[in-house]
Amino acid sequence: MSIGEITHEPALADLESIMNDCWSTFLSNIDPLEPVAPSDGSAYAWSAAITVSGGWQALVLMQFSRAAAHAVAQRMLGMGADEEPVLDDLNDALGELVNVIGGNVKSLMPGPSQLSLPLVAQGTVSTSLPGRTELVEATSLDVRWLDEPVRLSISVASSGA
Amino acid sequence: MKIVVVDDSRVMRQIVIRTMRQAGYGHHDIVEAENGKEGFDLVQAEQPDLVLSDWNMPEMTGIDMLCALRAAGNPVTFGFVTSEGSEEMRTRATQSGASFLIAKPFTPELFGEALTSVGVPA
């Protein structure tokens, strides 16, 4: 980091608060989410990402196991436990969840800035593109929900780029 | 009353409608649109009593839709339901002609307060 350059990142407590608000409001979660050690990357089958640009620039990334992603869609859509969400449901629900979390994180950071539209993918999202600006993880929160791994991470541009 | 709900997420439109029902507003006539362009056309055609709109959408954002409605002389009561609830966003919303901004995630109580503030009966 060069002298005088200031980086901003949300506090872990803020991420916990935002996630718990979303989980209780949209996913009918009662007990606070339990922070845990990071899972191996292979645990995640779905990713949902949104970017913030302008006064603060970051990638907000959520990762879910298959079961967690399906549970998100079921609960946000008010589906029964025996109803299976289709691909459109998963794209929509996971995208909207990262949109809400990204918007709340953005509100805590320096502005003005713009929130992108969300991107949802099966698998993982690479934050390192050869020859391009590399993103480094600034803050992350790993939780266990319905005994499944869910991860929220905030990545910002590497100062070495 | 007729209420237009505008959000590119079908999931969120359902959540908004569900929350309005929980807050006691389920008896109103609710019409949905997927983006600001569709929302603008729907509002001009249907002449609703209230518009509840997301901010960030493809085709046309909620703020652009609001500005277009006002530019067209449409004074419809307008509220944002958005993930971005900063003071900056609230100020922009108010200056553009919105009556309120509900930040996601929201509760039925928050919805009730906002709708009551603009005279929508439960």
Boltz contact constraints between the chains, C-beta under 6 A:
constraints:
  - contact:
      token1: [A, 21]
      token2: [B, 105]
      max_distance: 6.0
  - contact:
      token1: [A, 22]
      token2: [B, 105]
      max_distance: 6.0
  - contact:
      token1: [A, 25]
      token2: [B, 105]
      max_distance: 6.0
  - contact:
      token1: [A, 26]
      token2: [B, 105]
      max_distance: 6.0
  - contact:
      token1: [A, 76]
      token2: [B, 11]
      max_distance: 6.0
  - contact:
      token1: [A, 77]
      token2: [B, 11]
      max_distance: 6.0
  - contact:
      token1: [A, 92]
      token2: [B, 9]
      max_distance: 6.0
  - contact:
      token1: [A, 92]
      token2: [B, 10]
      max_distance: 6.0
  - contact:
      token1: [A, 92]
      token2: [B, 11]
      max_distance: 6.0
  - contact:
      token1: [A, 93]
      token2: [B, 11]
      max_distance: 6.0
  - contact:
      token1: [A, 96]
      token2: [B, 9]
      max_distance: 6.0
  - contact:
      token1: [A, 96]
      token2: [B, 11]
      max_distance: 6.0
  - contact:
      token1: [A, 96]
      token2: [B, 12]
      max_distance: 6.0
  - contact:
      token1: [A, 99]
      token2: [B, 83]
      max_distance: 6.0
  - contact:
      token1: [A, 100]
      token2: [B, 83]
      max_distance: 6.0
  - contact:
      token1: [A, 100]
      token2: [B, 104]
      max_distance: 6.0
  - contact:
      token1: [A, 100]
      token2: [B, 105]
      max_distance: 6.0
  - contact:
      token1: [A, 103]
      token2: [B, 83]
      max_distance: 6.0
  - contact:
      token1: [A, 103]
      token2: [B, 84]
      max_distance: 6.0
  - contact:
      token1: [A, 107]
      token2: [B, 84]
      max_distance: 6.0
  - contact:
      token1: [A, 107]
      token2: [B, 85]
      max_distance: 6.0
  - contact:
      token1: [A, 107]
      token2: [B, 86]
      max_distance: 6.0
  - contact:
      token1: [A, 111]
      token2: [B, 88]
      max_distance: 6.0
  - contact:
      token1: [A, 112]
      token2: [B, 88]
      max_distance: 6.0
  - contact:
      token1: [A, 115]
      token2: [B, 56]
      max_distance: 6.0
